[in-house]
Amino acid sequence: MKYYLSLLLVVALFLQGCSDDNPLSTLAFYWDQTGCADPWNSNANHTNEETQTAVENYLMDEGVIGAMVISITSDGIQMGCEACFCTTGTRINISVPVSQKERMIALGFKESN
């Protein structure tokens, strides 16, 4: 009997883990970095580590819980101009819990496909 209860518990936990409502599920978002118009204290002249820390601190200050920069790549859109709002080609990829989706969109981040 204990075997069947244990098996039932394992199956229930497995099915819960596959649910979209699982608080551990994450979504991927990105931000195309600008020359100097990003809402955190970092710009194109800072190192990736400085940018990562600045973005994660900004998101925490804005109430986004559990956000984590997963990579900073050079596959973003480069506008080829020197104005502050011009994108540099650097893309900041971020993983956030599903529950934070609306907040990320409100802050201007784009959901990755």
Secondary structure, DSSP 8 states (H G I E B T S, - for coil): -HHHHHHHHHHHHHHHHT-TT-TT-EEEEEEEEESS-SSSS--TTS-HHHHHHHHHHHHHHTT-TT-EEEEEES-S-B----STTSEEEEEEEEEEEGGGHHHHHHTT-EE--
